Amino acid sequence: MSTKTTVWLSPSATSFSCLCEPCLEVARSSGALFADALAAARVHGEIARDVEATVARCVGGHEIVLLRSARPPGLQYPDERQLQLA
């Protein structure tokens, strides 16, 4: 199963930094140290203000979908593993 990472950007963002979820999962299953997993999964870059949607790739080749939104939409299928804010 292929999992894509989606990153929601504010309308004024000109750069991004995130973690590639598939890379984190690979590191977890291989027993990598947490700090090494974070360093390997880090993705960052620049994005022009007029770009509404684009794709970035991590060093492992996984797609990171970058979307602009004033506020991310609610999850269609909530996942109990995700942080819940009250």
C-alpha positions as CSV (number, residue, x, y, z in Angstrom):
1,M,0.0,0.0,0.0
2,S,1.4,3.4,-1.0
3,T,0.9,6.3,1.4
4,K,1.2,9.8,0.3
5,T,2.1,12.6,2.6
6,T,-0.1,15.7,2.3
7,V,1.1,19.0,3.6
8,W,-1.3,21.9,4.0
9,L,0.2,25.4,3.5
10,S,-1.1,28.7,4.5
11,P,-2.0,31.1,1.7
12,S,1.1,33.2,2.4
13,A,3.7,30.4,2.8
14,T,6.8,30.6,0.6
15,S,8.7,27.7,2.1
16,F,7.8,24.3,3.7
17,S,9.4,21.7,6.0
18,C,7.9,18.4,6.8
19,L,8.6,14.7,7.4
20,C,7.9,12.0,4.8
21,E,5.6,9.5,6.5
22,P,6.6,6.5,4.3
23,C,10.3,7.2,5.1
24,L,9.5,7.3,8.8
25,E,7.7,3.9,8.5
26,V,10.6,2.4,6.7
27,A,13.0,3.6,9.4
28,R,10.7,2.3,12.2
29,S,10.4,-1.1,10.7
30,S,14.2,-1.3,10.1
31,G,14.9,-0.4,13.7
32,A,16.7,2.9,12.9
33,L,17.5,5.3,15.7
34,F,14.8,8.0,16.1
35,A,17.2,10.9,15.3
36,D,18.4,9.1,12.2
37,A,14.9,8.5,11.1
38,L,14.0,12.2,11.5
39,A,17.0,13.3,9.6
40,A,16.4,10.9,6.7
41,A,12.6,11.8,6.4
42,R,13.0,15.6,6.4
43,V,11.8,17.3,3.3
44,H,12.0,21.1,2.8
45,G,11.9,23.6,0.1
46,E,10.5,26.8,-1.4
47,I,7.1,27.4,-3.0
48,A,5.9,30.4,-5.0
49,R,2.9,32.2,-3.4
50,D,0.9,31.8,-6.6
51,V,1.3,28.0,-6.7
52,E,-1.9,26.4,-5.2
53,A,-0.8,22.7,-5.5
54,T,2.4,20.9,-6.3
55,V,4.4,17.8,-5.5
56,A,7.8,17.5,-3.8
57,R,9.8,14.3,-3.4
58,C,11.8,13.1,-0.5
59,V,15.3,11.6,-1.0
60,G,13.6,8.2,-1.1
61,G,11.4,9.3,-4.0
62,H,8.1,9.4,-2.2
63,E,5.6,12.1,-3.2
64,I,4.8,14.9,-0.8
65,V,1.6,16.7,-1.9
66,L,1.7,20.4,-1.1
67,L,-1.7,22.1,-1.1
68,R,-2.7,25.6,-0.1
69,S,-5.7,26.2,2.1
70,A,-6.8,28.7,4.7
71,R,-7.7,25.8,6.9
72,P,-7.3,22.1,6.1
73,P,-10.6,20.2,5.6
74,G,-11.7,17.7,8.3
75,L,-10.7,14.1,7.9
76,Q,-13.3,12.1,6.0
77,Y,-12.2,9.0,7.9
78,P,-10.8,10.0,11.3
79,D,-7.8,7.9,12.5
80,E,-7.6,7.3,16.3
81,R,-3.8,7.3,16.0
82,Q,-3.8,11.0,15.1
83,L,-3.5,13.7,17.7
84,Q,-6.9,14.9,18.8
85,L,-7.2,18.5,20.1
86,A,-10.2,19.3,22.3
